[in-house]
Amino acid sequence: MIFAVNSKATGGYFHVMPRTIFELPNDLLIGHMLIDDDHAKLVRLINETGAALQEKQYQESTRLIMEFIDGMKHHFDTEEAILLETEFPWIDEHIASHRQVILKLPRLIDECEKVIDGDQAWNKLIDNLVDCMMEDAFKADMVFKTFLTQNRS
């Protein structure tokens, strides 16, 4: 969504992009505080990266992407420890899905460089950040959410 704003300072109209690019739907909350907090932090990084890219703050966007990559790896380590602790029966499959996402993470830096060079639109990079996040939160974590819910009953 783009908002048109009349500004006397700029002598006319300019576009203001919203700060929230991506929100994690409530139905994708897992119900485990550490996992949900990690997901919230990753969503915040996606939104901050999008804002930095919109403002052509490329050094900051690169830093944020590196933080996102580190955050994803940390999240996977945390989540895998929780899976072990709860004796999640499909842990091997879950870890394999994490490894698939980890293989995609270095490409995010390459894509950021393409944005900086003008060879790629910034929104494609944001789409790929969201895809990495959703591949974990939606595909892998929903099975764990069901397991947690059933074992708490």
Secondary structure, DSSP 8 states (H G I E B T S, - for coil): --EEEEETTTTEEEEE--S------GGG--S-HHHHHHHHHHHHHHHHHHHHHHTT-HHHHHHHHHHHHHHHHHHHHHHHHHHHHTT-TTHHHHHHHHHHHHHHHHHHHHHHHHHHTTSS-HHHHHHHHHHHHHIIIIIIHHHHHHHHHHHH-
